[in-house]
Amino acid sequence: MKTYWLLLILPFLYLASCEMPEEENPFFTEYDTPFGVPPFDRIDIGHFEPAIEAGIRRQEEEIRAITANPAPPDFENTIEALEYSGEMLGRVLRVFYNFNSSLTSPELQQIAQEMSPKLSAHSDNIRLDLELFDRVQAVYAQRDELGLNAEQMRLLEETHKGFVRSGAALPAEEQERLREINTRLSTLTLRFGQNVLGETNAFKMTVENEEDLSGLPASSIEAAADRARQEGLDGKWVFTLHNPSVMPFLYNADNRELRREMQQAYINRGNMDNEFNNREILAEISNLRLERANMLGYDNHAHFTLEETMAGDIATVMDFVDQVWEPAIALAREEAEELQSMIYAEGHDFVLEQWDWRYYAEKVRRQKYDLDEQEVRQYFELNTVRDGIFDIVDKLWGLQFTERHDVPRYHEDVQVFEVLEADGSHLGVLYMDFHPRDSKRGGAWMSSCRSQGVDQEGNYIHPVITIVCNFSPPTATLPALLTYDEMTTFFHEFGHALHGLLSDVHYPSLAGTAVPRDFVELPSQIMENWANEPEVMKTFALHYQTGEPMPENLIDRIVAGAHFNQGFATVEFLGSTYLDMEYHTITEAFAQGMLYEVAPLVEERTIEKTGMIPQIHFRHASTHFNHIFSGGYSAGYYSYLWSGLLDADAYQAFVETGDLFDQETAQSFRENILERGGTEDAMQMYIDFRGREPEIGPLLIQRGLDPRVRQPVPAL
């Protein structure tokens, strides 16, 4: 069961071929490492293919044993047996997914494209096995008579639903077409993500004249010089599309033409006439998803997907998004006028464009709040922020973190910590991988090398969790200094890590982040609230040279500017949300002869429907929208905002106590949210914590979108 979900949800599969004896392959034996973590120091490309193929064969044998069992189907011999099948395959794939996202190579990517259809076929072979489905159906039919506990009942219901939603009840001829669709989608989604990474790595802006660096902070200039030296371009400066390079450039570079070039390259990833073009790929993905949804009895892909979410349906999602869009677009228009006024005040006569927004917003922010990102960064040294997060979770739940240098790592930059409960008992292992490299995809995420649970022999499984980011790296003269956004991203991903580490369930397929897509961001986003609290910030915002806390007046300026540019940020995000829904609410397939034209047409249609202003582009345009075309957020990008509804409301539970580290509230959040994984309905878990359903007011206040409240909620 757990392995099936790995195959279905995670799009990046890295495989390599090599014949070697099993005894030389670390995947064929129990890991002989501290805490049983993967032996990264002994794993190479040649180990993957034989281990995965062996894992597939083993799971096939386990499935045959279930269907051949002469005993009547029951919970133990069918549902639990399926849950625990594929242990070896899951163990290999988790490492593979990590390599695919964090340490990929052209060789791994090529082999992934060749092998991913085999894994898709294996997944379909399980879910479309009529004998297996008959046994699951038989157990499900008698579920009320089996005396199951709540978690067992949840596993049974999710297992049965998984078969039905995978097409197990379809006629044989339709199942064959479903297999073709799933196989094709596995290849297309993989190619989409690889193309985005390829395009990101391919672009380089080389600056030869020092005057073109005007406005850029010293740290960005130094990093660009370091990159140029690595590429044999001493005396020049190389800027890339990786966030620590592109964003400081767009915010600070005085050269407007170079800003335009950089911004256009950034938004056109996957949209150039080269080998990385994603336009036909995304259109075919949309068509195949529609066809599959129709086969399963749904009007469109969004209808199919949202059935499994907290929101539940398209109307609820769109009503919620529209409620936030209206004040956000109004605020964005005000912001655009303010930026245009500054352009005119400087003596220019050009109209504000997309490549001007961040640059002039930064100028206005400095003018209104006397805030300079470079001044702020001096107080967010990476390891000091990390230790501050450790201190916060110690105050909330008593967790302790001990760095381990005897644990295998998959890259030299990775930090490894043993996580301990307040009583000193082992809880899990946390890997943290902070900086960009060409072998790592963009963004930030949490993944699991081993999920929490209880194995078939009754042994408790401690989780092994990884968080991966693309933060500003250290330079020859500076440590890694985070921007304010990078600092809050660190808190965000750490919240995901806590969700995995603090999970306390029996069945691994229900553990940790195995929750609805629009609920999974609650544990991550609530952590950002502590990051933004002035009194909390003082504990970790320490000057990287002197160790002095951030001055009170700088914190006051940050608080005063907390809602600055929130119209832009929210419109940029919601634009992509509407774009996602536009692709996945179609009820007629895009014409085959027009696939290349789909992306610009859908984007134009989305802009027209929403009234999105031309000075703001989609945060994720179609051709590089990894979340929906190569990740798990199709018809689900709204979920970040929905989880924002939850986190803003949930954080008020702490605020209302008068103590941001109130132990009773923290323990309730742990027991009702963090520990329970997907063992219960998401709304019910939230009600168990909060005592009621969430309210939208705190979200609008948090984002500065309530016209009555344009300042942050006062700190305690």
Protein Blocks (a to p, Z undefined) as FASTA:
>chain_A
ZZmmmmmmmmbdcdddddddfklpmklpccddehhiacfklgcfklmmmmmmmmmmmmmm
mmmmmmmpmbdcdfklmmmmmmmgoklmmmmmmmmmmmmmmmgcfklmmmmmmmmmmmmm
mmmmmmmmmklmmmmmmmmmmmmmnopafklmmmmmmmmmmmmmnopmpcfklmmmmmmm
mmmmmmmmmmmmmmmmmmmmmpccddfbfklmgoiafklmmmmmmmmmmnopghiacddf
bfklmmmmmmmmmblmlmmmmmmmmmmgoiaccfkbcklmmmmmmmmmmmmmmmnopabl
klmmmmmmmnopaklmmmmmmmmmmmmmmmmmmmmmmmmmmmmmnopabdcdfklmmmmm
mmmmmmmnopafklmmmmmcfklmmmmmmmmmmmmnopacdddfkbccfbfkbccddddd
fkopafbdcdddfbgcfkbcehjddddfbdcdddfkopacddddddddddddddfkbccd
ddfklmmmmmmmmmmmmmmmmgccfblklgcjlccfklmmmmmmmmmmmmmpmklmmmmm
ccfklopacdfklmmmmmmmmmgoklmmmmmmmmmmmmmmmmmmccbdcdfklmmmmmmm
mmmmmmmmnopafkbccfbafklmmklmmmckehklmmmmmmmmmmmmmmmmmmmnopak
bfklmmmmmmmmmmnmmmbcfklmmmmmnopacdfklmmmmnopafklccdcddZZ
